[in-house]
C-alpha cells in the first residue's frame, strides 16, 4: 500500500506518529466556490488556521467575478497570498475611495451588492500550474498565470505571468533563470508526470526528483 494519500487533511506524519498539523492538503481544508485546488497541493503555515480560504485569498468572495485555480502537487509556503480582482478599487473617477462599501443599509439590495463587484476591473482568474513551488510570503496579483514547474522566490510580488519551469523573484518579480533548457522543458510538459497514477508516481519518485531525462522518458516508452 502506498504512502501518498491526497485525502489526508494532514499529509505529514513523523516516524513517532506525531501529525504535523501546520501542513495541510489544501483541497481538504477549503470549500469555496471560487477556489479550485488539485490533488496533493499542500500549504504550510506556522500557525494552525481556522479559515484557509480567507487567509490565502482574502479578497475572493462568492460574488467575485474571478477564481483562484491551483494545480496538482503545488508547494505553498507560509504567508503566500493571492490578491484577486475584488481587491481593486474603481479608478475611472477622481477618487478611488470605496464609499458604497461603508454606506450599506437595510435597504441595500443583493443587486446593489452585486453591482459593487462590477466596479473593479476584473483581470481574470489567478491560475497556478502543477508542481509549482511558492516561497514564503510571496504575493500573487490579479490575473497572473504561473506555468508548470515554476519557482516563486520568497517575498516576491508577482505582477506578470510566469513561464513554465522558470524561477522568478523580487518586487516586482523578474526572471532569474529558466530551470532547464528548452528541450527539457518541452519534454517535461509533454510527459506531465503529475497526471500519472499515484502508484506509478510512487514507484518512480527517484526519477521524478532526479535529473536523468532519458530515465524519465523510458518510463513512458
PyMOL commands that set and color helices and strands:
alter all, ss='L'
color gray80, all
select helices_A, chain A and resi 26-28+52-56+85-87+99-102+110-119+182-191+193-195+198-203+205-208+213-219
alter helices_A, ss='H'
color red, helices_A
select strands_A, chain A and resi 23-25+35-37+42-44+68-70+75-76+81-82+126-128+133-134+139-140+145-146+151-152+157-158+166-169+174-178
alter strands_A, ss='S'
color yellow, strands_A
deselect
rebuild
show_as cartoon
